């Protein structure tokens, strides 16, 4: 089983996949003696097994860099206005294209050939030019969900490369 490269030429939603720092906290039990190796470690029980000092609890912060991405519920939606989620090769952008073939062909063209996608994108805007407002209306509830979650996006027309 392998992956094939595909192209969608048409209207889609583009979300920037920005990095941010996320902090989480947990309660850690450790030795109260600053000179003990277990001061920075974790211990069980009321006393340190190495030095016998009493145990203490403190909150510890862990910082992680994450991509903003989309909340999990965007990836599992399966209703009439669902959009398939694809990430750009460099991971900086997320592309949401119509999830159903009949919807995709309503607002663009699906192809396996990049040359065809490149050529098509130049000539195909004509028949789909008036579809911008219709696309936004068709996906209004989904776009409202993005708005409600304060996720910045653009509705664009162009080539989206994806793997399937």
N, C-alpha and C positions, 0 to 999 in steps of 0.2 A: 504494500500500500504506500503510495507516495503522494506528494503534493504537486498540484499543477498551478501554473500562473494564469490568472484570469484578469480581465480588465472590464471595468464598468465605465462607460462614457455617459454622463448625464448628471442630473441634479442629485446632490448628496448633502449631508450635514458634516461639517468638519469641526472637530473639537481639539483644541491644543492640549497636549498631554504634558502639563507642567509639573516640575518637581517641587515638592515642599517637604519640610521637616516635620515629622510627627513624633510627639512624645507620648510615652506610656509609662505608667508608674506601677510598681508592685511593692508589697511589704516583704522586707528581707530580715531574717533573723540571723544575727552574727555575734561574734565575741565583742565584749565591751573594752577589751584591752587593745589600745592602738598599736602596741608593739607585737601583737600576736598575728600570725599568718591568717587566722580565721577572722580577723577584723574585716578584711575585704571579701571573705568567703561566706558561705552559708553553713549554719550548724543546726542540728536537731537537739532538742532538750533544753534544759534551763541553764546549763553550764557548758563552757568550752571544754572539749575533750583533750585539747593540747595544753592549756595553761590553767584551767579550772576557774577562770573568771566568769562572772554571770553573763548570760546572753542578753542581748538587747535587740529591739526591733527598730527598723528605720525604713522610710520610704526611699526607693531608688528609682531614678528616672532613666529610661532608655530612649535615646533619640535615633530615629531611622529616617533616611531619605526615601520618599515614595513619589510615585507619579500620581497626578490627580486622577487620571483615568475616569472611569464612569462607575457609579455605584453598582453593586452586584445586580440589583433589580433591573437595570437597563439591559443586562446581558441575557436575562431569562424571560423577558417579555415575549409573548407569542400570541399577540392579538392582530387584528386587521391592519393596524398601522405600525407594525413592528419593523425595525430597521436592523440589519445585520451589522455587527461591529468588526471592523478590521483596523489594524495598526499599520502605520507607514513603516517602511523598511528601517528607518532610523529611530523609530519609536517616539518621535516628537509629536505626531498627529494621530488622531483617531478619526476614522471615516465611518460614517453610518450611511449605508446604502439600502434601498428597499430590499426587504428580506424575501419577498416572493417574486418569482420570475415575471409573473404577469404585471406586478407593480413596477418592477425594474424596467420592463420594456415600455411601460406607460410614460416613463420620464427619461429614458435613455436607451443605450444599447449595451448588451453583454457580448463579449468576444474573448477568444483565447489568443488572438494575434495582436501584438503591439503595433505592428505596421498598420493594421486595419483600424485599431483604436486611435492611433495618431491621425490618420487620414480622415477617419470618420468624425473625429471631434471638431475638425475645421468646418465640415459641411453639415453637420447634424444639428447645430444650434438653431437653424432656421425652423424646422418643424417643431422644436421643443421650446422656442423662445417664449411663447405665450404660456408655457406650462409652469413658470416660476411660482405664480400666485396659487395655482392649482396644487402644486407640490406642497407648499406651505399649509394650505388648507387641509390636504389629505393627512398630513402629519401634525396637525395642530395640537392634538392632545399630547403627543410625544414631545413636541417643542415646548409646550407649556410645562411639562414635567421637568425639562432641562432648565427652563426659566425659574421654576419654583425651587430648584436645587442650586440656583445661582451658578450654573455651569455656562460659561461663555461659548458660543458657537457661531458659525456662519453657514448659511445655506448657499452652496456654490454649484457651479456647473464646470465639469472637467473630467479628467481621466483619474480613476482610482484603480491602482494595481492591488490585487489581493491573491491569496493562496487558498486553495481548497482541495 
